[in-house]
Amino acid sequence: MTGDTYTGPAAGQYGNHNQQYNTFYSPPRTPAQWPHQVGVIPGRAQSFQHRAEVGRLRQALAGGGTAVVGQVLAGMGGVGKTQLAADYARHAQETGAADVLVWITADNSTAAASGYGQAGVEVLGADPADPQAAARAFLAWLEPKAAAEPCRWLIVLDDVADPADLAGWWPPASPHGRTLVTTRRRDAALTGNSRRLIEVGLFTQAEAVAYLTDVLAAHDRTEPDDQLGALAADLGYLPLALSQAAAYLVDVHLTCAEYRDLLADRATTLADAAPDALPDDQTVTLAAAWSLSIDRADTLRPAGLARPMLQLTAFLDANGIPETVLTSNPALAHLTAHRTPTDNSNPRENGPARDRDAVGALRALHRLHLIEHTHDTPHQMVRVHQLVQRTVRDALTPGQHDQTARIAADALVAAWPEVERDTALAQALRANADALTHHAADALYQPCAHHVLLRAGTSLGDTGHVAAAITHFQHIHTAAHNHLGSEHPDTLAIRAHVADWMGEAGDATSAAAAFEKILADWLRVLDPEHPEVLGFRATLARWRGEAGDAKGAAAALEELLADRIQVLGPDHRDILTIRNNLYRWRGKAGHADRAAADFESLATDCIRVLGPKDPYTLAARYNHYQWRGEAGDAEGAAAALEELLADRIQVLGPDHRGALTTRHTLATMRGRAGDAGRAAADFAELLEDRQRIQDPDHPETLATQNALAYWQRRAYEMGSSGG
């Protein structure tokens, strides 16, 4: 099909061209006159949208020659592939561009052969008693022949479920014919051999709003554009979802806002929000649209793992899930325990799932357009449509729902690095934790508060978003209070996080007062020697020091160190931490020389116990060099801090709080050593990075602003005086 004005031969000529085929059939039948259609083109959907794909498809199939004679419309269920194919088929008829048009619903292994057989009977006059021979004859007739008058044909193979079903049944490449396939698959077998893939995506926002507007207008209904846009976003701009939602709005006479409230109700399933009578001759509800795809994905290697993998993704961020979360040990354990029994299962695949099995399951889901699995964005390699997620969650029992949610939480924690070198990864993990909390908040507090809740909040604070960290911990404290009670250890621990980040935000006095109350509550619940109680004693001492009582903080930590060293021994990490805090407050209390010596000893012990590149060791080295400078050796401190900065960036990453703090102190020591201009330049660069990474009113950002102003003034004064 080339789109020219050729109208085809007369009926008598048609019979002569195919006489060689007619001799194989008995009794001979009368071939159809051109133009002729075999099969039924689906009806045009109400308020059909002329999307960008319409133009792309027409352009792709209109080119002459044989370079590309087939197009494969691929996309997830419900994006409107069949409607696009039907629109093109009608366009070909209306423009006279197709002499013979064959529409075949090719959703199983025999459908293509049956459709070709019917075409052979109608177009060639083949014997209907032998449909297989008729099908082969029709395919042979499609082959271009130098001696025959050309026929422009269009073959549409709709809803191909498995590329293997078309083995041996692909129409031939021909300058006179075109093939159009619709499928949810994107296997390599579908393309090549002069066939090209066109990915069919979702509606744009404008298309979605226009669609809803047109459907409602047909029933004398109007809605504000902002509500239509919000509803379209809630439905992920999926055409099938929009059509069924519009029908429900009309049938039940709901407003967009009321329908959105219905969708937001977690007790409502998608099936509950579907119309009783489906629009546009649809045969399945949105809730059932993907069941066949999931079944088929489960048959692909590694058999039986696609469904449990999709269940995990259903609780995470639709906009991007790090692959490392889905290949973590908790995820692999989930795949192993919940493998779907299938006929394709290989006995060798029934053991514990491995990393490559998890990736294979992701690829199977990708091939069926149930997820997007790409390497374009490393920390968001897996994307899932929000309604696919909801459909999968709806299918779980309450017990399965909560269990899968907690496994997803375990997977997030397992993939969360202890040191957040990569801020983009940390942001992606937090987004997934937020999505998980939104989908299954109750499950994350049974039987206790899941660690992912704390990890997400700590990540916010550690990356400079202190106000957001406070809000996060306040929110989960309220939830923990409601689920677990006010004196549950997890509730008290979360209260401590709220107080801790209040102190980090600059309100040390309130933090100290809050910790005094929390410690009193802990002592009513736990033994005074419980590790949690001892940890709170250390934190309380810290905030007392930050509030101005450095001597009191040092005294409290000395007492705590004596108590704990008898139980844990001198090399325990907790002992090293207490020593670190004790030496800091000794220095703050006016003993800079002693603090420098103490931190030198601590750094030596950390190197021996933990290794030279452990974050604790790097912190001890930093404190040693800082107090060395405070004790008067600014030049030596600057040289040591410069070396330490390279190590901290290597271990922690350039945007880590520890690296930023080291840069701040290094700039200070350079200034004190006499290079005010270098200090000012360093602080200017540091301020740019802090403003990029941290909140604008973060105490450390404000401290850097003040330091920059100070050293700029000092550099000016020194320059003016010639010094």
Backbone hydrogen bonds, N-H to C=O, Kabsch-Sander energy under -0.5 kcal/mol:
donor,donor_aa,acceptor,acceptor_aa,energy
14,Y,10,A,-2.3
15,G,11,A,-1.7
16,N,12,G,-1.5
17,H,13,Q,-2.1
18,N,14,Y,-1.1
19,Q,16,N,-1.4
21,Y,18,N,-1.0
22,N,18,N,-2.1
23,T,19,Q,-1.4
24,F,21,Y,-1.8
25,Y,22,N,-1.6
29,R,125,G,-0.8
32,A,122,E,-1.5
36,H,99,D,-2.7
38,V,101,L,-3.0
41,I,39,G,-0.5
48,F,45,A,-1.3
51,R,49,Q,-1.8
54,V,51,R,-1.1
55,G,51,R,-0.9
56,R,52,A,-2.2
57,L,53,E,-2.6
58,R,54,V,-2.3
59,Q,55,G,-2.5
60,A,56,R,-2.5
61,L,57,L,-2.2
62,A,58,R,-0.9
63,G,59,Q,-0.7
69,V,194,S,-1.8
70,G,194,S,-1.7
71,Q,179,T,-2.5
72,V,196,R,-2.9
73,L,71,Q,-0.6
73,L,181,V,-3.9
74,A,72,V,-0.8
74,A,198,I,-2.2
75,G,183,T,-1.5
79,V,76,M,-1.4
84,L,80,G,-1.9
85,A,81,K,-2.3
86,A,82,T,-2.8
87,D,83,Q,-2.3
88,Y,84,L,-2.1
89,A,85,A,-2.5
90,R,86,A,-2.5
91,H,87,D,-2.2
92,A,88,Y,-2.6
93,Q,89,A,-1.9
94,E,90,R,-3.0
95,T,91,H,-2.0
96,G,93,Q,-1.3
97,A,92,A,-2.3
98,A,92,A,-0.9
99,D,152,R,-3.0
100,V,152,R,-1.9
101,L,36,H,-2.6
102,V,154,L,-2.7
103,W,38,V,-3.2
103,W,101,L,-0.5
104,I,102,V,-0.6
104,I,156,V,-3.0
106,A,104,I,-1.1
106,A,158,D,-2.1
107,D,105,T,-0.6
111,A,108,N,-0.6
112,A,108,N,-0.7
114,S,110,T,-2.3
115,G,111,A,-2.6
116,Y,112,A,-2.6
117,G,113,A,-2.5
118,Q,114,S,-2.3
119,A,115,G,-2.1
120,G,116,Y,-2.5
121,V,117,G,-2.1
122,E,118,Q,-2.6
123,V,119,A,-3.2
124,L,119,A,-0.7
124,L,120,G,-1.2
125,G,120,G,-0.5
125,G,121,V,-0.7
126,A,120,G,-2.1
130,D,127,D,-1.6
134,A,130,D,-2.1
135,A,131,P,-2.5
136,R,132,Q,-2.2
137,A,133,A,-2.5
138,F,134,A,-2.1
139,L,135,A,-2.3
140,A,136,R,-2.4
141,W,137,A,-2.2
142,L,138,F,-1.5
143,E,139,L,-0.6
143,E,140,A,-0.9
148,A,145,K,-0.8
153,W,151,C,-0.7
153,W,176,H,-1.4
154,L,100,V,-2.3
155,I,178,R,-2.4
156,V,102,V,-3.2
156,V,154,L,-0.5
157,L,155,I,-0.6
157,L,180,L,-2.8
158,D,104,I,-3.0
158,D,156,V,-0.7
160,V,182,T,-2.9
161,A,106,A,-0.8
165,D,162,D,-2.0
166,L,163,P,-1.6
167,A,164,A,-1.4
169,W,166,L,-2.9
177,G,174,S,-0.9
178,R,153,W,-1.9
179,T,69,V,-2.4
180,L,155,I,-3.0
181,V,71,Q,-2.7
182,T,157,L,-2.2
183,T,73,L,-2.3
184,R,160,V,-0.7
186,R,367,R,-1.0
190,L,187,D,-1.6
191,T,188,A,-1.3
192,G,195,R,-2.0
195,R,192,G,-0.9
196,R,70,G,-2.2
198,I,72,V,-3.1
200,V,74,A,-3.1
201,G,199,E,-0.6
203,F,237,Y,-2.5
208,A,204,T,-2.6
209,V,205,Q,-2.6
210,A,206,A,-2.4
211,Y,207,E,-2.4
212,L,208,A,-2.5
213,T,209,V,-2.6
214,D,210,A,-2.4
215,V,211,Y,-2.5
216,L,212,L,-2.4
217,A,213,T,-2.4
218,A,214,D,-1.7
219,H,216,L,-1.4
220,D,217,A,-1.9
221,R,216,L,-2.8
228,L,224,P,-2.2
229,G,225,D,-2.9
230,A,226,D,-2.0
231,L,227,Q,-2.5
232,A,228,L,-2.5
233,A,229,G,-2.1
234,D,230,A,-2.3
235,L,231,L,-1.7
236,G,233,A,-1.6
237,Y,232,A,-2.5
238,L,235,L,-1.3
240,L,78,G,-2.5
242,L,238,L,-2.4
243,S,239,P,-2.5
244,Q,240,L,-2.1
245,A,241,A,-2.4
246,A,242,L,-2.5
247,A,243,S,-1.9
248,Y,244,Q,-2.0
249,L,245,A,-2.6
250,V,246,A,-2.0
251,D,247,A,-2.9
252,V,248,Y,-2.8
253,H,249,L,-1.0
254,L,249,L,-1.3
259,Y,255,T,-2.3
260,R,256,C,-2.6
261,D,257,A,-2.0
262,L,258,E,-1.9
263,L,259,Y,-2.4
264,A,260,R,-2.3
265,D,261,D,-1.0
265,D,262,L,-0.6
266,R,264,A,-0.6
268,T,265,D,-2.0
273,A,269,T,-0.8
273,A,270,L,-0.7
274,A,271,A,-1.3
278,L,276,D,-0.5
282,Q,279,P,-2.0
288,A,285,T,-0.8
289,A,285,T,-0.7
289,A,286,L,-1.0
291,S,288,A,-1.0
292,L,288,A,-0.5
294,I,290,W,-2.4
295,D,291,S,-2.4
296,R,292,L,-2.5
297,A,293,S,-2.7
298,D,294,I,-1.9
299,T,295,D,-0.7
299,T,296,R,-1.1
300,L,296,R,-0.7
300,L,297,A,-0.9
304,G,298,D,-3.0
305,L,302,P,-1.5
309,M,305,L,-1.8
310,L,306,A,-2.7
311,Q,307,R,-2.1
312,L,308,P,-1.5
313,T,309,M,-2.1
314,A,310,L,-1.4
315,F,312,L,-1.5
316,L,313,T,-1.3
320,G,317,D,-1.6
321,I,382,V,-2.0
323,E,378,P,-0.6
325,V,322,P,-1.2
326,L,322,P,-0.9
327,T,323,E,-0.9
328,S,325,V,-0.8
332,L,328,S,-2.5
333,A,329,N,-2.5
334,H,330,P,-2.0
335,L,331,A,-2.4
336,T,332,L,-2.4
337,A,333,A,-2.4
338,H,334,H,-1.9
339,R,336,T,-0.7
340,T,304,G,-3.0
345,S,342,T,-1.1
349,E,346,N,-2.8
350,N,347,P,-1.3
358,A,354,R,-2.1
359,V,355,D,-2.3
360,G,356,R,-2.2
361,A,357,D,-2.3
362,L,358,A,-2.0
363,R,359,V,-2.4
364,A,360,G,-2.2
365,L,361,A,-2.2
366,H,362,L,-2.3
367,R,363,R,-2.5
368,L,364,A,-1.1
369,H,366,H,-1.9
370,L,365,L,-2.6
371,I,365,L,-0.9
372,E,383,R,-2.8
373,H,371,I,-0.5
374,T,372,E,-0.5
374,T,381,M,-2.0
380,Q,377,T,-2.3
381,M,378,P,-0.6
382,V,321,I,-1.6
383,R,372,E,-2.5
383,R,381,M,-0.5
384,V,318,A,-1.5
389,Q,385,H,-2.2
390,R,386,Q,-2.0
391,T,387,L,-2.4
392,V,388,V,-2.3
393,R,389,Q,-2.5
394,D,390,R,-2.7
395,A,391,T,-1.2
396,L,393,R,-1.5
401,H,397,T,-3.1
402,D,398,P,-2.2
403,Q,399,G,-2.3
404,T,400,Q,-2.7
405,A,401,H,-2.0
406,R,402,D,-2.1
407,I,403,Q,-1.9
408,A,404,T,-2.5
409,A,405,A,-2.0
410,D,406,R,-2.5
411,A,407,I,-2.6
412,L,408,A,-2.1
413,V,409,A,-2.3
414,A,410,D,-2.5
415,A,411,A,-1.7
416,W,412,L,-0.9
416,W,413,V,-0.7
420,E,418,E,-0.6
421,R,419,V,-1.8
423,T,421,R,-0.8
426,A,422,D,-2.1
427,Q,423,T,-2.2
428,A,424,A,-2.1
429,L,425,L,-2.6
430,R,426,A,-2.3
431,A,427,Q,-2.2
432,N,428,A,-1.9
433,A,429,L,-2.3
434,D,430,R,-2.5
435,A,431,A,-2.1
436,L,432,N,-2.5
437,T,433,A,-2.3
438,H,434,D,-2.2
439,H,435,A,-2.4
440,A,436,L,-2.3
441,A,437,T,-0.7
444,L,440,A,-0.9
444,L,441,A,-0.9
445,Y,442,D,-1.7
446,Q,443,A,-1.2
450,H,444,L,-2.6
453,L,450,H,-1.5
454,L,450,H,-0.7
455,R,451,H,-2.7
456,A,452,V,-2.2
457,G,453,L,-1.3
458,T,454,L,-2.6
459,S,455,R,-2.2
460,L,456,A,-1.8
461,G,457,G,-2.1
462,D,458,T,-3.0
463,T,459,S,-1.6
464,G,461,G,-1.8
465,H,460,L,-2.5
466,V,464,G,-1.1
469,A,465,H,-2.0
470,I,466,V,-2.4
471,T,467,A,-2.2
472,H,468,A,-2.6
473,F,469,A,-2.6
474,Q,470,I,-2.5
475,H,471,T,-2.2
476,I,472,H,-2.4
477,H,473,F,-1.9
478,T,474,Q,-1.9
479,A,475,H,-1.9
480,A,476,I,-2.7
481,H,477,H,-2.7
482,N,478,T,-2.0
483,H,479,A,-2.4
484,L,480,A,-3.3
485,G,480,A,-0.9
485,G,481,H,-0.9
488,H,485,G,-0.9
492,L,488,H,-2.2
493,A,489,P,-2.4
494,I,490,D,-2.2
495,R,491,T,-2.0
496,A,492,L,-1.9
497,H,493,A,-1.6
498,V,494,I,-2.0
499,A,495,R,-2.2
500,D,496,A,-2.9
501,W,497,H,-2.3
502,M,498,V,-1.6
503,G,499,A,-2.1
504,E,500,D,-2.0
505,A,501,W,-1.5
506,G,503,G,-1.8
507,D,502,M,-2.1
508,A,506,G,-1.0
511,A,507,D,-1.9
512,A,508,A,-2.6
513,A,509,T,-2.3
514,A,510,S,-2.6
515,F,511,A,-2.3
516,E,512,A,-1.9
517,K,513,A,-1.6
518,I,514,A,-2.4
519,L,515,F,-2.8
520,A,516,E,-1.7
521,D,517,K,-2.0
522,W,518,I,-2.7
523,L,519,L,-2.2
524,R,520,A,-0.8
524,R,521,D,-0.7
525,V,521,D,-0.8
525,V,522,W,-1.1
526,L,522,W,-3.6
530,H,527,D,-2.2
534,L,530,H,-2.3
535,G,531,P,-2.4
536,F,532,E,-2.0
537,R,533,V,-1.9
538,A,534,L,-1.7
539,T,535,G,-2.0
540,L,536,F,-2.8
541,A,537,R,-2.0
542,R,538,A,-1.9
543,W,539,T,-2.2
544,R,540,L,-2.0
545,G,541,A,-2.1
546,E,542,R,-2.5
547,A,543,W,-1.6
548,G,545,G,-1.7
549,D,544,R,-2.5
550,A,548,G,-1.0
553,A,549,D,-2.1
554,A,550,A,-2.5
555,A,551,K,-2.4
556,A,552,G,-2.3
557,L,553,A,-2.1
558,E,554,A,-2.3
559,E,555,A,-2.0
560,L,556,A,-2.1
561,L,557,L,-2.8
562,A,558,E,-2.0
563,D,559,E,-1.8
564,R,560,L,-2.5
565,I,561,L,-2.5
566,Q,562,A,-0.7
567,V,563,D,-0.5
567,V,564,R,-0.7
568,L,564,R,-3.1
569,G,565,I,-1.4
572,H,569,G,-1.0
576,L,572,H,-2.0
577,T,573,R,-2.1
578,I,574,D,-2.4
579,R,575,I,-2.6
580,N,576,L,-2.1
581,N,577,T,-2.2
582,L,578,I,-2.8
583,Y,579,R,-2.7
584,R,580,N,-1.6
585,W,581,N,-1.9
586,R,582,L,-1.9
587,G,583,Y,-2.0
588,K,584,R,-2.4
589,A,585,W,-1.5
590,G,587,G,-1.8
591,H,586,R,-1.8
592,A,590,G,-0.5
595,A,591,H,-2.4
596,A,592,A,-2.5
597,A,593,D,-2.1
598,D,594,R,-3.0
599,F,595,A,-2.8
600,E,596,A,-1.8
601,S,597,A,-2.0
602,L,598,D,-2.5
603,A,599,F,-2.8
604,T,600,E,-1.9
605,D,601,S,-2.1
606,C,602,L,-2.7
607,I,603,A,-2.4
608,R,604,T,-1.9
609,V,605,D,-2.7
610,L,606,C,-3.1
611,G,606,C,-1.2
611,G,607,I,-0.7
614,D,611,G,-0.9
618,L,614,D,-2.4
619,A,615,P,-2.1
620,A,616,Y,-2.4
621,R,617,T,-2.5
622,Y,618,L,-2.3
623,N,619,A,-2.5
624,H,620,A,-2.2
625,Y,621,R,-2.5
626,Q,622,Y,-2.7
627,W,623,N,-2.5
628,R,624,H,-1.9
629,G,625,Y,-1.9
630,E,626,Q,-2.3
631,A,627,W,-1.8
632,G,629,G,-1.7
633,D,628,R,-2.1
634,A,632,G,-1.2
637,A,633,D,-2.2
638,A,634,A,-2.5
639,A,635,E,-2.0
640,A,636,G,-2.2
641,L,637,A,-2.9
642,E,638,A,-2.1
643,E,639,A,-1.4
644,L,640,A,-2.3
645,L,641,L,-2.8
646,A,642,E,-1.2
647,D,643,E,-1.3
648,R,644,L,-2.9
649,I,645,L,-2.5
650,Q,646,A,-1.9
651,V,647,D,-2.2
652,L,648,R,-3.3
653,G,648,R,-0.7
653,G,649,I,-1.3
656,H,653,G,-1.1
660,L,656,H,-2.2
661,T,657,R,-2.6
662,T,658,G,-2.0
663,R,659,A,-2.0
664,H,660,L,-2.1
665,T,661,T,-2.4
666,L,662,T,-2.6
667,A,663,R,-2.4
668,T,664,H,-1.9
669,M,665,T,-2.6
670,R,666,L,-2.3
671,G,667,A,-2.0
672,R,668,T,-2.5
673,A,669,M,-1.9
674,G,671,G,-1.6
675,D,670,R,-2.4
676,A,674,G,-0.9
679,A,675,D,-2.0
680,A,676,A,-2.6
681,A,677,G,-2.2
682,D,678,R,-2.6
683,F,679,A,-2.5
684,A,680,A,-2.1
685,E,681,A,-2.0
686,L,682,D,-2.5
687,L,683,F,-2.6
688,E,684,A,-1.6
689,D,685,E,-1.7
690,R,686,L,-2.9
691,Q,687,L,-2.6
692,R,688,E,-1.4
693,I,689,D,-2.1
694,Q,690,R,-3.5
695,D,464,G,-2.4
698,H,695,D,-1.7
702,L,698,H,-2.5
703,A,699,P,-2.2
704,T,700,E,-1.9
705,Q,701,T,-2.1
706,N,702,L,-2.3
707,A,703,A,-2.4
708,L,704,T,-2.5
709,A,705,Q,-2.2
710,Y,706,N,-2.3
711,W,707,A,-2.7
712,Q,708,L,-2.3
713,R,709,A,-2.0
714,R,710,Y,-2.4
715,A,711,W,-2.5
716,Y,712,Q,-2.1
717,E,713,R,-2.7
718,M,714,R,-2.6
719,G,715,A,-2.2
720,S,716,Y,-2.6
721,S,717,E,-1.8
722,G,718,M,-0.5
722,G,719,G,-0.6
723,G,718,M,-1.4
